[in-house]
Amino acid sequence: SITLGLGSPEKILDELTLEGVAQYIKSGKCKNIICMVGAGISTSAGIPDFRSPGTGLYANLQKYNLPYPEAIFQIDYFKRHPEPFFALAKELYPGQFKPTVCHYFMKLLKDKGLLRRCYSQNIDTLERVAGLQGEDLIEAHGTFYTSHCVSFCCRKEYNLDWMKEKIFSDDIPRCDKCSSLVKPDIVFFGENLPIRFFTSMKMDFPRCDLLIIMGTSLQVQPFAGLVGRYWTCSAYTLSRVTITVCADPLFGMLGFGGGMDFDSDKAYRDVAHISTCDDGCMALADLLGWKAKYYYHIYIILILIHYPESRSDNGRMTS
């Protein structure tokens, strides 16, 4: 009815800016925040994204002699030629990189009781390193955290340390039980997303008050379709807000996200903040009055990452 000009949506934000979003969060009406994130939130950690011209992962795979860049993540190609994937995995393996400002901002949202869920396309596990737990995360494209034998008759599970030892010794990981390949539980092209992705989105998105999208161009389905699901939910209550943090102003001009409206005469809830993900998170934290706590929060987490001996048995700092 709004599209046809037959009704007016409820105005939630005083202004379609980051300041307006901050006021909405501080009002107490925003209780359930969902973050949708992609590779762009990890580039400042030194991990390349996939599609940036020249610097993206797909632009720098020539040494693996692939028939086409995406083949390195194709399940059929992997089963025939696992060597390129495991060579790349050695370069990108979790534990070599530290979380970014953006990762810690999502942890701060959790600590404030505002984060309903983080839906991540990333496989680098940096959300977990920053302090998010399994129940906080939907790792839509899987994770290196666990691995399984690819044989349907076996499916033996292996942990992160087992896979790391194999990869860094340049061994192709094979199952101790049946000798089939063992693959990290990341989702390749041609594989289904985890069941939890589909069950959780049915519960989470109807309750979402604020959707924050960061570091993703939303080109891969079905993850990108979550925005459409959010839009459908919003049609019933008209009480939700979307903020997109992106580095390219063309996203807003091209109608990025399908269903989001940043600058038309009918725009009423969607905000595009053009900056790096880290700068956008710092700006929002500042507007919320969280910046001092934010720096302290990051400082404490960095101590626990680099000096785990300072953590006591109950998880608290001992000194």
C-alpha positions in Angstrom: 0.0 0.0 0.0 2.9 2.3 0.7 4.4 1.6 -2.7 1.1 2.5 -4.4 0.8 5.7 -2.4 -2.2 4.4 -0.3 -0.6 4.8 3.1 2.1 6.4 5.1 4.6 4.4 7.2 5.3 5.2 10.8 8.3 7.5 11.2 10.8 5.8 13.4 14.0 7.9 12.9 14.1 11.7 13.4 16.6 11.8 10.5 17.9 9.2 8.0 21.5 9.5 9.3 23.8 7.7 11.7 22.8 10.3 14.3 19.1 9.3 13.8 20.0 5.6 14.3 21.9 6.4 17.5 18.9 8.3 18.9 16.7 5.3 18.0 19.0 2.9 19.9 19.2 5.3 22.9 15.4 5.7 23.0 15.0 2.1 24.4 12.7 1.1 21.5 15.5 -0.8 19.8 15.9 -4.0 21.7 16.8 -6.6 19.0 19.7 -5.8 16.6 20.7 -8.2 13.8 24.1 -7.8 12.1 24.7 -9.1 8.6 28.4 -9.1 7.8 30.7 -10.2 5.0 34.4 -10.2 4.1 34.7 -6.4 4.2 34.7 -6.4 8.0 37.9 -8.4 8.0 40.0 -6.6 5.4 41.5 -4.3 8.0 42.8 -7.4 9.8 44.7 -8.2 6.6 42.3 -10.8 5.2 41.4 -10.0 1.5 37.8 -9.9 0.5 36.6 -11.8 -2.5 35.6 -9.4 -5.2 37.5 -6.1 -4.9 39.3 -5.5 -8.3 43.1 -6.1 -8.0 43.2 -6.8 -4.3 40.3 -9.3 -3.8 40.9 -13.0 -3.4 39.5 -14.0 -6.7 41.9 -11.6 -8.5 45.0 -13.2 -7.0 44.6 -16.9 -7.5 46.7 -17.3 -10.7 49.4 -19.3 -9.0 46.9 -22.2 -8.4 46.2 -22.7 -12.1 42.4 -22.8 -11.7 40.0 -23.1 -14.6 38.2 -20.1 -13.1 38.6 -18.3 -9.7 35.5 -19.7 -8.0 36.6 -23.3 -8.7 38.7 -23.2 -5.5 35.5 -23.2 -3.6 33.5 -25.6 -5.8 32.8 -28.9 -4.1 33.2 -31.1 -7.2 36.5 -29.4 -8.1 37.7 -29.8 -4.5 37.1 -33.6 -4.5 39.2 -34.0 -7.7 41.8 -31.4 -6.9 42.0 -30.5 -3.2 45.6 -29.1 -3.3 44.7 -25.5 -4.3 42.2 -25.1 -1.5 44.5 -26.4 1.2 47.4 -24.2 -0.1 45.1 -21.2 0.2 43.8 -22.4 3.5 47.3 -22.3 4.9 47.6 -18.6 3.9 44.2 -17.7 5.5 44.0 -20.1 8.4 42.4 -18.8 11.6 44.8 -17.8 14.4 47.0 -15.7 12.1 44.7 -12.7 12.2 43.2 -10.5 15.0 39.6 -9.2 15.1 38.9 -5.7 13.9 37.1 -2.7 15.4 33.9 -3.9 13.7 34.1 -7.4 15.4 34.5 -5.8 18.8 31.6 -3.4 18.1 29.3 -6.5 17.7 30.7 -7.9 20.9 29.8 -4.6 22.6 26.3 -4.9 21.2 26.1 -8.3 22.8 27.3 -7.0 26.2 24.7 -4.2 26.0 22.0 -6.9 25.6 21.1 -5.6 22.1 22.5 -8.2 19.7 19.9 -10.8 18.8 22.2 -12.5 16.3 25.1 -11.9 13.9 24.6 -13.5 10.5 28.1 -13.9 9.0 29.3 -14.9 5.6 32.9 -15.2 6.9 34.9 -18.3 7.6 37.8 -16.7 9.5 36.2 -17.3 13.0 37.1 -13.7 14.0 33.6 -13.2 15.5 34.4 -16.0 17.9 37.9 -14.6 18.7 36.2 -11.2 19.5 34.0 -13.0 22.1 30.8 -13.9 20.3 29.6 -17.4 21.2 28.0 -20.1 19.1 24.5 -19.0 20.1 25.2 -15.4 19.0 26.3 -16.5 15.5 24.9 -17.9 12.4 28.0 -18.8 10.3 26.0 -19.0 7.1 28.9 -20.1 5.0 30.3 -22.4 7.6 33.5 -22.2 9.6 37.0 -23.7 10.1 36.1 -24.4 13.7 35.2 -28.0 12.9 35.9 -30.4 9.9 34.2 -33.6 8.7 35.1 -36.5 6.4 33.4 -35.9 3.0 32.2 -39.5 2.8 28.5 -39.8 3.4 29.0 -43.2 5.0 31.5 -41.8 7.5 31.3 -38.1 8.3 33.8 -38.4 11.2 34.3 -35.0 12.9 37.7 -33.4 13.5 38.6 -30.3 15.5 40.5 -27.1 14.6 43.8 -28.2 16.0 43.8 -31.5 14.0 43.1 -29.7 10.7 45.7 -27.0 11.5 48.4 -29.7 12.0 47.5 -31.3 8.7 47.4 -28.0 6.7 50.7 -26.6 8.1 52.5 -29.9 7.6 51.4 -29.7 3.9 49.5 -32.9 4.2 46.2 -33.3 2.4 43.9 -34.1 5.3 42.4 -37.6 5.1 40.1 -39.5 7.4 41.7 -41.8 10.0 38.7 -44.1 9.6 38.0 -44.4 5.9 40.9 -42.4 4.1 38.5 -40.1 2.4 39.2 -36.3 2.2 38.5 -34.3 5.3 37.1 -30.8 4.6 36.6 -27.8 7.0 33.0 -27.2 7.6 32.9 -24.2 5.3 30.1 -24.1 2.6 31.4 -24.6 -0.9 29.5 -23.7 -4.0 27.2 -26.7 -4.6 26.6 -27.4 -0.9 23.7 -26.5 1.3 23.9 -23.9 4.0 23.6 -25.1 7.6 20.1 -26.0 8.7 20.4 -23.5 11.6 20.6 -20.7 9.0 17.1 -21.4 7.9 15.5 -22.2 11.2 17.0 -19.1 13.0 16.1 -16.6 10.4 12.4 -17.5 10.8 12.7 -16.7 14.5 15.1 -13.7 14.3 13.9 -11.4 11.5 10.3 -11.0 12.6 11.7 -9.7 16.0 14.4 -7.5 14.5 14.2 -3.7 15.4 17.5 -2.7 13.6 19.4 -4.5 10.8 23.0 -3.5 10.5 24.7 -4.6 7.2 28.5 -4.3 7.0 31.2 -5.5 4.6 29.1 -7.4 2.1 28.0 -6.6 -1.4 25.1 -9.1 -1.0 25.8 -10.9 -4.2 25.7 -14.5 -2.9 22.3 -16.2 -2.3 20.6 -17.3 -0.2 22.4 -15.0 2.3 21.6 -11.9 0.3 17.9 -12.9 0.4 17.8 -12.2 4.1 17.3 -8.5 3.3 14.2 -9.3 1.3 13.0 -11.4 4.2 13.6 -8.5 6.5 11.7 -6.2 4.1 8.7 -8.6 4.1 8.7 -8.7 7.9 8.8 -4.9 8.0 5.7 -4.7 5.8 3.6 -5.9 8.7 4.8 -3.7 11.5 6.7 -0.8 9.8 8.8 -0.5 12.9 12.2 -1.6 11.8 15.3 0.3 10.6 18.1 -0.7 8.3 21.6 0.8 8.4 24.2 -0.1 5.8 27.8 0.6 6.3 29.7 0.5 3.0 32.7 2.1 1.3 31.1 2.7 -2.1 28.5 5.5 -2.5 27.3 3.8 -5.8 25.6 1.1 -3.6 23.0 3.6 -2.5 22.6 5.1 -6.0 22.1 1.6 -7.5 19.5 0.5 -5.0 21.9 -1.7 -3.1 20.2 -4.5 -1.3 17.0 -4.8 -3.2 14.1 -3.4 -1.1 16.2 -0.8 0.7 15.5 2.8 -0.1 18.1 5.3 0.9 17.3 8.6 -0.8 14.0 8.6 -2.7 11.1 10.8 -1.7 9.5 7.8 0.0 12.6 6.8 2.1 11.6 6.5 5.8 13.8 3.9 7.5 17.0 2.9 5.6 20.3 4.7 6.3 23.5 4.4 4.2 26.7 5.4 6.0 29.6 5.7 3.6 32.8 4.8 5.3 35.0 1.9 6.2 33.3 -0.6 8.5 35.7 0.2 11.3 35.2 3.9 11.0 31.4 3.5 10.8 31.4 1.4 14.0 33.6 3.9 15.8 31.3 6.8 14.7 28.2 5.0 15.9 29.9 4.1 19.2 30.8 7.7 19.7 27.3 8.9 19.0 26.0 6.4 21.5 28.4 7.6 24.2 30.1 4.2 24.2 33.5 5.3 22.9 35.4 5.3 26.2 33.9 1.9 27.2 34.6 0.7 23.7 38.3 1.4 23.9 38.5 -0.2 27.3 36.5 -3.2 26.1 38.9 -3.8 23.2 41.9 -3.3 25.5 40.7 -6.0 27.9 39.9 -8.5 25.1 43.3 -7.9 23.5 44.9 -8.8 26.8 42.9 -12.0 27.0 43.9 -12.9 23.5 47.6 -12.2 23.8 48.0 -13.1 27.5 45.5 -15.9 28.3 47.2 -16.6 31.5 45.7 -13.4 32.9 42.2 -15.1 32.8 41.2 -17.0 36.0 39.2 -20.2 36.1 35.9 -18.2 36.1 36.9 -16.2 33.1 37.6 -12.9 34.9 40.8 -10.9 34.8 43.2 -11.8 37.6 45.5 -8.8 37.2 
